[in-house]
Amino acid sequence: MMDAKYFEEIKAREQAATPGPWYEEGWALPDEDTGEFTELGSTDPDAIFIAHARTDVPNLTVALREALDENAKLIAEVERLTDQHRCDTHNLEAMQTILDQQAKNCENLLAAKDQQIATLKAELQDSHQDHIDDFMRLKTEIATLGKALEMACERNADYAFCGGTDVMKAKHAKANYQHFIHQAQE
């Protein structure tokens, strides 16, 4: 991998070289074994490479600089997105915790509501039974009082008509009964 130092060294060598364009004619390379220069012709691949290096290297350094700059922007964007992802993940975890707590609160409220309903039903049932019991007791008392009133009227008729007929006594008892009922209603 090319680091910034190596890149700057290449750029410095390119800027220090003779301005181009260069041509393939008249080039010579030293022989590795003897050290003597061998002249290169215009079709020799080394001569062509060397001649084009003067324009290729500057173009490559510009393209490399652009690629490195774009790479740095992408790395910065990846870091930003990674930080955002961490933040989003943290926020989602916090929201999940809140939602879990709210769900638990709702479950507790529903359980409390169900308990209240059960309690109210039981109280209503007890109250309803109490009302039925009260009604039955009052009905019995009313019947007892009615019977007692009837007996009192008959006894009164017996005393009032000691020598009278049973029919007269019954008529007098019925009249007294109706009279007392009418007075009690007023």
KOLLODO-994834 format. One record per residue: x, y, z of N, C-alpha, C in turn; residue in one letter; residue number from 1. Coordinates in nm, 3 decimals. Layout:
% KOLLODO-994834
[vexse [X; Y; Z]; [X; Y; Z]; [X; Y; Z]; 'A'; NUM]
...
% end
This chain:
% KOLLODO-994834
[vexse [0.085; -0.118; 0.000]; [0.000; 0.000; 0.000]; [0.089; 0.123; 0.000]; 'M'; 1]
[vexse [0.050; 0.218; -0.078]; [0.129; 0.340; -0.089]; [0.091; 0.433; 0.025]; 'M'; 2]
[vexse [0.194; 0.478; 0.100]; [0.165; 0.573; 0.206]; [0.191; 0.715; 0.154]; 'D'; 3]
[vexse [0.158; 0.812; 0.235]; [0.169; 0.953; 0.193]; [0.313; 0.991; 0.164]; 'A'; 4]
[vexse [0.408; 0.938; 0.240]; [0.551; 0.970; 0.220]; [0.599; 0.922; 0.083]; 'K'; 5]
[vexse [0.566; 0.797; 0.049]; [0.608; 0.742; -0.081]; [0.543; 0.819; -0.195]; 'Y'; 6]
[vexse [0.419; 0.854; -0.178]; [0.349; 0.932; -0.279]; [0.418; 1.067; -0.301]; 'F'; 7]
[vexse [0.454; 1.133; -0.193]; [0.522; 1.263; -0.205]; [0.659; 1.248; -0.270]; 'E'; 8]
[vexse [0.731; 1.138; -0.243]; [0.860; 1.114; -0.308]; [0.843; 1.100; -0.459]; 'E'; 9]
[vexse [0.743; 1.025; -0.503]; [0.717; 1.010; -0.647]; [0.685; 1.145; -0.708]; 'I'; 10]
[vexse [0.602; 1.221; -0.641]; [0.563; 1.352; -0.692]; [0.684; 1.445; -0.701]; 'K'; 11]
[vexse [0.772; 1.439; -0.602]; [0.893; 1.524; -0.604]; [0.984; 1.485; -0.719]; 'A'; 12]
[vexse [1.002; 1.355; -0.745]; [1.086; 1.311; -0.858]; [1.024; 1.355; -0.989]; 'R'; 13]
[vexse [0.893; 1.346; -0.999]; [0.825; 1.386; -1.124]; [0.844; 1.536; -1.148]; 'E'; 14]
[vexse [0.832; 1.617; -1.043]; [0.844; 1.762; -1.060]; [0.989; 1.805; -1.084]; 'Q'; 15]
[vexse [1.085; 1.726; -1.039]; [1.227; 1.761; -1.058]; [1.278; 1.719; -1.196]; 'A'; 16]
[vexse [1.206; 1.631; -1.265]; [1.251; 1.582; -1.397]; [1.234; 1.692; -1.502]; 'A'; 17]
[vexse [1.306; 1.674; -1.614]; [1.296; 1.767; -1.727]; [1.154; 1.768; -1.779]; 'T'; 18]
[vexse [1.101; 1.889; -1.806]; [0.964; 1.896; -1.855]; [0.948; 1.818; -1.987]; 'P'; 19]
[vexse [0.834; 1.762; -2.008]; [0.809; 1.681; -2.127]; [0.740; 1.762; -2.234]; 'G'; 20]
[vexse [0.695; 1.701; -2.337]; [0.693; 1.557; -2.354]; [0.831; 1.502; -2.395]; 'P'; 21]
[vexse [0.851; 1.377; -2.368]; [0.974; 1.310; -2.405]; [0.946; 1.221; -2.527]; 'W'; 22]
[vexse [1.051; 1.186; -2.597]; [1.036; 1.102; -2.716]; [1.126; 0.981; -2.704]; 'Y'; 23]
[vexse [1.095; 0.877; -2.782]; [1.167; 0.752; -2.771]; [1.307; 0.755; -2.834]; 'E'; 24]
[vexse [1.339; 0.851; -2.911]; [1.465; 0.853; -2.985]; [1.583; 0.886; -2.895]; 'E'; 25]
[vexse [1.694; 0.818; -2.919]; [1.820; 0.850; -2.853]; [1.830; 0.810; -2.709]; 'G'; 26]
[vexse [1.760; 0.710; -2.666]; [1.768; 0.665; -2.528]; [1.870; 0.552; -2.516]; 'W'; 27]
[vexse [1.933; 0.548; -2.401]; [2.027; 0.439; -2.375]; [2.009; 0.395; -2.232]; 'A'; 28]
[vexse [2.022; 0.264; -2.210]; [2.011; 0.208; -2.077]; [2.141; 0.135; -2.044]; 'L'; 29]
[vexse [2.184; 0.139; -1.917]; [2.306; 0.066; -1.883]; [2.280; -0.084; -1.879]; 'P'; 30]
[vexse [2.376; -0.160; -1.925]; [2.368; -0.305; -1.920]; [2.396; -0.346; -1.776]; 'D'; 31]
[vexse [2.317; -0.434; -1.720]; [2.331; -0.472; -1.579]; [2.462; -0.546; -1.553]; 'E'; 32]
[vexse [2.511; -0.621; -1.651]; [2.634; -0.699; -1.631]; [2.758; -0.614; -1.652]; 'D'; 33]
[vexse [2.761; -0.537; -1.760]; [2.883; -0.463; -1.796]; [2.880; -0.319; -1.752]; 'T'; 34]
[vexse [2.761; -0.263; -1.734]; [2.751; -0.123; -1.699]; [2.757; -0.031; -1.819]; 'G'; 35]
[vexse [2.778; -0.086; -1.941]; [2.782; -0.005; -2.062]; [2.641; 0.028; -2.107]; 'E'; 36]
[vexse [2.626; 0.142; -2.171]; [2.494; 0.186; -2.216]; [2.460; 0.121; -2.349]; 'F'; 37]
[vexse [2.338; 0.079; -2.360]; [2.286; 0.022; -2.484]; [2.181; 0.119; -2.535]; 'T'; 38]
[vexse [2.196; 0.159; -2.658]; [2.102; 0.255; -2.715]; [1.971; 0.184; -2.747]; 'E'; 39]
[vexse [1.865; 0.252; -2.721]; [1.731; 0.196; -2.742]; [1.670; 0.258; -2.866]; 'L'; 40]
[vexse [1.604; 0.180; -2.942]; [1.538; 0.231; -3.062]; [1.398; 0.281; -3.029]; 'G'; 41]
[vexse [1.329; 0.339; -3.124]; [1.197; 0.399; -3.103]; [1.089; 0.295; -3.082]; 'S'; 42]
[vexse [1.117; 0.168; -3.114]; [1.016; 0.063; -3.093]; [1.047; -0.021; -2.971]; 'T'; 43]
[vexse [1.157; 0.006; -2.904]; [1.193; -0.072; -2.784]; [1.092; -0.041; -2.673]; 'D'; 44]
[vexse [1.035; -0.147; -2.610]; [0.934; -0.123; -2.506]; [0.986; -0.039; -2.391]; 'P'; 45]
[vexse [1.115; -0.053; -2.352]; [1.169; 0.027; -2.242]; [1.173; 0.174; -2.281]; 'D'; 46]
[vexse [1.214; 0.201; -2.405]; [1.220; 0.340; -2.452]; [1.082; 0.402; -2.454]; 'A'; 47]
[vexse [0.987; 0.326; -2.500]; [0.848; 0.376; -2.505]; [0.798; 0.403; -2.363]; 'I'; 48]
[vexse [0.826; 0.313; -2.270]; [0.784; 0.331; -2.131]; [0.846; 0.456; -2.071]; 'F'; 49]
[vexse [0.979; 0.473; -2.093]; [1.049; 0.588; -2.035]; [0.995; 0.717; -2.094]; 'I'; 50]
[vexse [0.975; 0.720; -2.225]; [0.927; 0.843; -2.289]; [0.788; 0.880; -2.238]; 'A'; 51]
[vexse [0.704; 0.782; -2.221]; [0.568; 0.811; -2.175]; [0.559; 0.834; -2.024]; 'H'; 52]
[vexse [0.660; 0.795; -1.951]; [0.660; 0.814; -1.807]; [0.646; 0.962; -1.771]; 'A'; 53]
[vexse [0.702; 1.050; -1.857]; [0.699; 1.195; -1.829]; [0.557; 1.248; -1.825]; 'R'; 54]
[vexse [0.468; 1.195; -1.904]; [0.328; 1.242; -1.901]; [0.239; 1.145; -1.822]; 'T'; 55]
[vexse [0.276; 1.016; -1.823]; [0.194; 0.918; -1.749]; [0.202; 0.939; -1.598]; 'D'; 56]
[vexse [0.325; 0.963; -1.546]; [0.341; 0.975; -1.402]; [0.262; 1.094; -1.347]; 'V'; 57]
[vexse [0.269; 1.214; -1.407]; [0.187; 1.325; -1.355]; [0.036; 1.293; -1.358]; 'P'; 58]
[vexse [-0.007; 1.231; -1.469]; [-0.150; 1.195; -1.478]; [-0.187; 1.092; -1.371]; 'N'; 59]
[vexse [-0.098; 0.995; -1.350]; [-0.124; 0.894; -1.247]; [-0.124; 0.954; -1.107]; 'L'; 60]
[vexse [-0.032; 1.050; -1.080]; [-0.030; 1.112; -0.947]; [-0.157; 1.193; -0.923]; 'T'; 61]
[vexse [-0.207; 1.262; -1.026]; [-0.334; 1.336; -1.011]; [-0.448; 1.238; -0.985]; 'V'; 62]
[vexse [-0.453; 1.130; -1.066]; [-0.560; 1.031; -1.048]; [-0.550; 0.965; -0.911]; 'A'; 63]
[vexse [-0.426; 0.936; -0.868]; [-0.408; 0.874; -0.737]; [-0.451; 0.970; -0.627]; 'L'; 64]
[vexse [-0.413; 1.099; -0.640]; [-0.452; 1.198; -0.539]; [-0.604; 1.205; -0.531]; 'R'; 65]
[vexse [-0.672; 1.208; -0.646]; [-0.818; 1.212; -0.647]; [-0.877; 1.087; -0.581]; 'E'; 66]
[vexse [-0.819; 0.971; -0.613]; [-0.867; 0.846; -0.554]; [-0.844; 0.846; -0.403]; 'A'; 67]
[vexse [-0.727; 0.894; -0.358]; [-0.697; 0.899; -0.215]; [-0.791; 0.997; -0.143]; 'L'; 68]
[vexse [-0.816; 1.112; -0.207]; [-0.909; 1.209; -0.148]; [-1.050; 1.150; -0.138]; 'D'; 69]
[vexse [-1.093; 1.082; -0.245]; [-1.226; 1.020; -0.244]; [-1.230; 0.909; -0.138]; 'E'; 70]
[vexse [-1.122; 0.834; -0.128]; [-1.114; 0.728; -0.026]; [-1.125; 0.789; 0.114]; 'N'; 71]
[vexse [-1.056; 0.901; 0.138]; [-1.063; 0.966; 0.269]; [-1.205; 1.013; 0.299]; 'A'; 72]
[vexse [-1.273; 1.067; 0.195]; [-1.413; 1.109; 0.214]; [-1.501; 0.989; 0.248]; 'K'; 73]
[vexse [-1.477; 0.879; 0.176]; [-1.557; 0.759; 0.202]; [-1.532; 0.704; 0.341]; 'L'; 74]
[vexse [-1.405; 0.704; 0.383]; [-1.372; 0.657; 0.518]; [-1.440; 0.745; 0.622]; 'I'; 75]
[vexse [-1.437; 0.878; 0.600]; [-1.504; 0.970; 0.693]; [-1.655; 0.943; 0.696]; 'A'; 76]
[vexse [-1.714; 0.917; 0.578]; [-1.858; 0.889; 0.573]; [-1.890; 0.758; 0.643]; 'E'; 77]
[vexse [-1.806; 0.657; 0.623]; [-1.827; 0.529; 0.691]; [-1.818; 0.549; 0.843]; 'V'; 78]
[vexse [-1.721; 0.627; 0.888]; [-1.707; 0.654; 1.031]; [-1.830; 0.728; 1.084]; 'E'; 79]
[vexse [-1.878; 0.826; 1.006]; [-1.997; 0.901; 1.046]; [-2.118; 0.808; 1.054]; 'R'; 80]
[vexse [-2.133; 0.724; 0.952]; [-2.246; 0.631; 0.951]; [-2.234; 0.528; 1.063]; 'L'; 81]
[vexse [-2.110; 0.485; 1.092]; [-2.089; 0.392; 1.202]; [-2.128; 0.457; 1.334]; 'T'; 82]
[vexse [-2.086; 0.582; 1.354]; [-2.125; 0.655; 1.476]; [-2.276; 0.671; 1.482]; 'D'; 83]
[vexse [-2.336; 0.705; 1.367]; [-2.482; 0.721; 1.361]; [-2.552; 0.589; 1.394]; 'Q'; 84]
[vexse [-2.495; 0.480; 1.340]; [-2.551; 0.347; 1.367]; [-2.543; 0.316; 1.516]; 'H'; 85]
[vexse [-2.429; 0.347; 1.578]; [-2.415; 0.324; 1.722]; [-2.520; 0.404; 1.798]; 'R'; 86]
[vexse [-2.534; 0.531; 1.756]; [-2.632; 0.619; 1.821]; [-2.774; 0.564; 1.801]; 'C'; 87]
[vexse [-2.804; 0.525; 1.676]; [-2.937; 0.472; 1.647]; [-2.962; 0.343; 1.725]; 'D'; 88]
[vexse [-2.860; 0.258; 1.732]; [-2.873; 0.133; 1.807]; [-2.900; 0.163; 1.954]; 'T'; 89]
[vexse [-2.825; 0.257; 2.008]; [-2.845; 0.296; 2.149]; [-2.987; 0.350; 2.168]; 'H'; 90]
[vexse [-3.030; 0.437; 2.076]; [-3.165; 0.495; 2.087]; [-3.271; 0.386; 2.075]; 'N'; 91]
[vexse [-3.251; 0.292; 1.982]; [-3.348; 0.184; 1.967]; [-3.353; 0.096; 2.092]; 'L'; 92]
[vexse [-3.238; 0.070; 2.150]; [-3.235; -0.010; 2.273]; [-3.308; 0.065; 2.385]; 'E'; 93]
[vexse [-3.285; 0.195; 2.393]; [-3.353; 0.275; 2.497]; [-3.504; 0.276; 2.471]; 'A'; 94]
[vexse [-3.542; 0.292; 2.345]; [-3.684; 0.292; 2.312]; [-3.746; 0.155; 2.341]; 'M'; 95]
[vexse [-3.672; 0.048; 2.313]; [-3.722; -0.086; 2.341]; [-3.743; -0.105; 2.491]; 'Q'; 96]
[vexse [-3.650; -0.052; 2.570]; [-3.662; -0.060; 2.715]; [-3.788; 0.014; 2.761]; 'T'; 97]
[vexse [-3.809; 0.133; 2.705]; [-3.928; 0.213; 2.740]; [-4.055; 0.138; 2.699]; 'I'; 98]
[vexse [-4.054; 0.083; 2.575]; [-4.172; 0.011; 2.528]; [-4.199; -0.113; 2.613]; 'L'; 99]
[vexse [-4.093; -0.183; 2.652]; [-4.111; -0.299; 2.738]; [-4.172; -0.258; 2.872]; 'D'; 100]
[vexse [-4.123; -0.146; 2.927]; [-4.177; -0.097; 3.055]; [-4.323; -0.055; 3.038]; 'Q'; 101]
[vexse [-4.354; 0.013; 2.927]; [-4.492; 0.055; 2.904]; [-4.584; -0.067; 2.884]; 'Q'; 102]
[vexse [-4.533; -0.169; 2.816]; [-4.612; -0.291; 2.799]; [-4.638; -0.356; 2.935]; 'A'; 103]
[vexse [-4.535; -0.357; 3.019]; [-4.552; -0.415; 3.154]; [-4.654; -0.331; 3.234]; 'K'; 104]
[vexse [-4.644; -0.198; 3.223]; [-4.741; -0.110; 3.291]; [-4.882; -0.138; 3.242]; 'N'; 105]
[vexse [-4.897; -0.156; 3.109]; [-5.030; -0.186; 3.053]; [-5.081; -0.320; 3.106]; 'C'; 106]
[vexse [-4.993; -0.419; 3.113]; [-5.033; -0.549; 3.168]; [-5.078; -0.533; 3.313]; 'E'; 107]
[vexse [-5.002; -0.454; 3.390]; [-5.039; -0.431; 3.531]; [-5.173; -0.359; 3.541]; 'N'; 108]
[vexse [-5.192; -0.259; 3.454]; [-5.320; -0.185; 3.455]; [-5.435; -0.277; 3.417]; 'L'; 109]
[vexse [-5.414; -0.362; 3.317]; [-5.519; -0.455; 3.277]; [-5.551; -0.553; 3.390]; 'L'; 110]
[vexse [-5.446; -0.602; 3.457]; [-5.468; -0.693; 3.570]; [-5.544; -0.621; 3.682]; 'A'; 111]
[vexse [-5.506; -0.496; 3.710]; [-5.575; -0.418; 3.813]; [-5.721; -0.393; 3.773]; 'A'; 112]
[vexse [-5.743; -0.364; 3.645]; [-5.880; -0.342; 3.595]; [-5.962; -0.469; 3.611]; 'K'; 113]
[vexse [-5.903; -0.583; 3.572]; [-5.974; -0.710; 3.586]; [-6.007; -0.738; 3.733]; 'D'; 114]
[vexse [-5.913; -0.706; 3.822]; [-5.936; -0.727; 3.965]; [-6.049; -0.636; 4.015]; 'Q'; 115]
[vexse [-6.048; -0.509; 3.968]; [-6.154; -0.416; 4.008]; [-6.290; -0.464; 3.958]; 'Q'; 116]
[vexse [-6.292; -0.513; 3.834]; [-6.418; -0.563; 3.778]; [-6.469; -0.681; 3.862]; 'I'; 117]
[vexse [-6.377; -0.773; 3.893]; [-6.416; -0.889; 3.975]; [-6.467; -0.844; 4.111]; 'A'; 118]
[vexse [-6.398; -0.748; 4.172]; [-6.441; -0.696; 4.303]; [-6.578; -0.631; 4.293]; 'T'; 119]
[vexse [-6.598; -0.548; 4.191]; [-6.727; -0.481; 4.173]; [-6.839; -0.582; 4.147]; 'L'; 120]
[vexse [-6.809; -0.685; 4.067]; [-6.910; -0.788; 4.042]; [-6.948; -0.858; 4.173]; 'K'; 121]
[vexse [-6.847; -0.891; 4.251]; [-6.874; -0.958; 4.380]; [-6.955; -0.866; 4.471]; 'A'; 122]
[vexse [-6.915; -0.738; 4.476]; [-6.990; -0.643; 4.560]; [-7.133; -0.627; 4.509]; 'E'; 123]
[vexse [-7.148; -0.621; 4.377]; [-7.282; -0.608; 4.319]; [-7.365; -0.731; 4.350]; 'L'; 124]
[vexse [-7.302; -0.847; 4.337]; [-7.373; -0.972; 4.368]; [-7.415; -0.974; 4.514]; 'Q'; 125]
[vexse [-7.321; -0.933; 4.603]; [-7.354; -0.927; 4.746]; [-7.465; -0.827; 4.771]; 'D'; 126]
[vexse [-7.453; -0.710; 4.707]; [-7.554; -0.605; 4.725]; [-7.689; -0.652; 4.670]; 'S'; 127]
[vexse [-7.684; -0.716; 4.554]; [-7.807; -0.768; 4.494]; [-7.872; -0.871; 4.587]; 'H'; 128]
[vexse [-7.790; -0.958; 4.641]; [-7.842; -1.060; 4.734]; [-7.897; -0.994; 4.860]; 'Q'; 129]
[vexse [-7.826; -0.888; 4.906]; [-7.875; -0.815; 5.023]; [-8.012; -0.754; 4.994]; 'D'; 130]
[vexse [-8.028; -0.696; 4.871]; [-8.156; -0.637; 4.835]; [-8.265; -0.744; 4.826]; 'H'; 131]
[vexse [-8.229; -0.858; 4.771]; [-8.327; -0.968; 4.763]; [-8.366; -1.011; 4.904]; 'I'; 132]
[vexse [-8.265; -1.025; 4.989]; [-8.293; -1.066; 5.128]; [-8.382; -0.962; 5.198]; 'D'; 133]
[vexse [-8.348; -0.831; 5.177]; [-8.430; -0.725; 5.238]; [-8.572; -0.729; 5.185]; 'D'; 134]
[vexse [-8.585; -0.749; 5.053]; [-8.718; -0.755; 4.992]; [-8.799; -0.871; 5.050]; 'F'; 135]
[vexse [-8.738; -0.986; 5.061]; [-8.808; -1.103; 5.113]; [-8.848; -1.082; 5.260]; 'M'; 136]
[vexse [-8.757; -1.020; 5.338]; [-8.787; -0.992; 5.478]; [-8.904; -0.895; 5.487]; 'R'; 137]
[vexse [-8.902; -0.788; 5.405]; [-9.011; -0.691; 5.407]; [-9.142; -0.753; 5.361]; 'L'; 138]
[vexse [-9.134; -0.839; 5.260]; [-9.254; -0.906; 5.211]; [-9.315; -0.992; 5.323]; 'K'; 139]
[vexse [-9.228; -1.062; 5.395]; [-9.275; -1.144; 5.507]; [-9.334; -1.055; 5.616]; 'T'; 140]
[vexse [-9.267; -0.943; 5.646]; [-9.319; -0.852; 5.749]; [-9.454; -0.795; 5.707]; 'E'; 141]
[vexse [-9.464; -0.759; 5.580]; [-9.591; -0.703; 5.530]; [-9.702; -0.807; 5.543]; 'I'; 142]
[vexse [-9.669; -0.929; 5.503]; [-9.771; -1.035; 5.514]; [-9.810; -1.056; 5.660]; 'A'; 143]
[vexse [-9.708; -1.055; 5.748]; [-9.736; -1.073; 5.891]; [-9.821; -0.959; 5.944]; 'T'; 144]
[vexse [-9.785; -0.836; 5.909]; [-9.864; -0.720; 5.954]; [-10.005; -0.724; 5.897]; 'L'; 145]
[vexse [-10.016; -0.765; 5.771]; [-10.150; -0.777; 5.710]; [-10.236; -0.878; 5.785]; 'G'; 146]
[vexse [-10.173; -0.991; 5.817]; [-10.245; -1.095; 5.891]; [-10.282; -1.045; 6.032]; 'K'; 147]
[vexse [-10.186; -0.973; 6.094]; [-10.212; -0.920; 6.229]; [-10.326; -0.819; 6.224]; 'A'; 148]
[vexse [-10.329; -0.733; 6.122]; [-10.435; -0.634; 6.108]; [-10.569; -0.703; 6.087]; 'L'; 149]
[vexse [-10.568; -0.805; 6.002]; [-10.690; -0.880; 5.976]; [-10.743; -0.941; 6.107]; 'E'; 150]
[vexse [-10.650; -1.000; 6.185]; [-10.690; -1.064; 6.311]; [-10.743; -0.959; 6.411]; 'M'; 151]
[vexse [-10.676; -0.842; 6.409]; [-10.722; -0.736; 6.500]; [-10.861; -0.688; 6.461]; 'A'; 152]
[vexse [-10.886; -0.678; 6.333]; [-11.018; -0.633; 6.287]; [-11.124; -0.737; 6.321]; 'C'; 153]
[vexse [-11.092; -0.864; 6.304]; [-11.188; -0.970; 6.338]; [-11.217; -0.968; 6.489]; 'E'; 154]
[vexse [-11.113; -0.949; 6.568]; [-11.131; -0.947; 6.714]; [-11.218; -0.827; 6.754]; 'R'; 155]
[vexse [-11.191; -0.713; 6.691]; [-11.268; -0.593; 6.717]; [-11.414; -0.617; 6.681]; 'N'; 156]
[vexse [-11.433; -0.685; 6.566]; [-11.571; -0.714; 6.523]; [-11.637; -0.809; 6.622]; 'A'; 157]
[vexse [-11.562; -0.905; 6.677]; [-11.617; -0.998; 6.776]; [-11.665; -0.921; 6.899]; 'D'; 158]
[vexse [-11.584; -0.825; 6.946]; [-11.622; -0.748; 7.064]; [-11.739; -0.655; 7.034]; 'Y'; 159]
[vexse [-11.738; -0.596; 6.913]; [-11.842; -0.499; 6.879]; [-11.977; -0.567; 6.858]; 'A'; 160]
[vexse [-11.977; -0.685; 6.803]; [-12.101; -0.755; 6.773]; [-12.105; -0.888; 6.848]; 'F'; 161]
[vexse [-12.108; -0.879; 6.975]; [-12.104; -1.000; 7.057]; [-12.222; -1.092; 7.025]; 'C'; 162]
[vexse [-12.329; -1.043; 6.997]; [-12.443; -1.130; 6.971]; [-12.477; -1.137; 6.823]; 'G'; 163]
[vexse [-12.397; -1.073; 6.739]; [-12.429; -1.068; 6.597]; [-12.392; -1.194; 6.521]; 'G'; 164]
[vexse [-12.436; -1.197; 6.397]; [-12.409; -1.313; 6.313]; [-12.266; -1.308; 6.261]; 'T'; 165]
[vexse [-12.220; -1.423; 6.217]; [-12.084; -1.431; 6.159]; [-12.071; -1.343; 6.035]; 'D'; 166]
[vexse [-12.178; -1.333; 5.960]; [-12.174; -1.251; 5.838]; [-12.156; -1.105; 5.876]; 'V'; 167]
[vexse [-12.226; -1.059; 5.979]; [-12.213; -0.920; 6.023]; [-12.074; -0.895; 6.079]; 'M'; 168]
[vexse [-12.022; -0.989; 6.153]; [-11.887; -0.975; 6.208]; [-11.784; -0.966; 6.095]; 'K'; 169]
[vexse [-11.799; -1.051; 5.993]; [-11.705; -1.051; 5.880]; [-11.712; -0.919; 5.805]; 'A'; 170]
[vexse [-11.834; -0.867; 5.785]; [-11.851; -0.739; 5.716]; [-11.785; -0.627; 5.796]; 'K'; 171]
[vexse [-11.806; -0.627; 5.928]; [-11.747; -0.524; 6.014]; [-11.593; -0.536; 6.016]; 'H'; 172]
[vexse [-11.539; -0.656; 6.019]; [-11.394; -0.679; 6.018]; [-11.335; -0.630; 5.887]; 'A'; 173]
[vexse [-11.404; -0.657; 5.774]; [-11.355; -0.614; 5.644]; [-11.356; -0.462; 5.635]; 'K'; 174]
[vexse [-11.460; -0.399; 5.686]; [-11.470; -0.253; 5.683]; [-11.360; -0.192; 5.768]; 'A'; 175]
[vexse [-11.337; -0.247; 5.887]; [-11.229; -0.196; 5.973]; [-11.093; -0.212; 5.905]; 'N'; 176]
[vexse [-11.073; -0.326; 5.843]; [-10.946; -0.353; 5.773]; [-10.923; -0.249; 5.665]; 'Y'; 177]
[vexse [-11.025; -0.224; 5.582]; [-11.011; -0.127; 5.474]; [-10.990; 0.013; 5.530]; 'Q'; 178]
[vexse [-11.058; 0.043; 5.639]; [-11.043; 0.174; 5.702]; [-10.899; 0.193; 5.751]; 'H'; 179]
[vexse [-10.843; 0.093; 5.819]; [-10.705; 0.104; 5.871]; [-10.603; 0.112; 5.755]; 'F'; 180]
[vexse [-10.625; 0.035; 5.649]; [-10.535; 0.038; 5.533]; [-10.538; 0.178; 5.472]; 'I'; 181]
[vexse [-10.658; 0.233; 5.456]; [-10.674; 0.364; 5.396]; [-10.603; 0.469; 5.484]; 'H'; 182]
[vexse [-10.617; 0.461; 5.613]; [-10.551; 0.557; 5.703]; [-10.400; 0.542; 5.700]; 'Q'; 183]
[vexse [-10.353; 0.421; 5.686]; [-10.207; 0.397; 5.683]; [-10.145; 0.452; 5.554]; 'A'; 184]
[vexse [-10.223; 0.453; 5.449]; [-10.172; 0.504; 5.320]; [-10.164; 0.654; 5.317]; 'Q'; 185]
[vexse [-10.241; 0.720; 5.399]; [-10.241; 0.867; 5.397]; [-10.126; 0.922; 5.468]; 'E'; 186]
% end
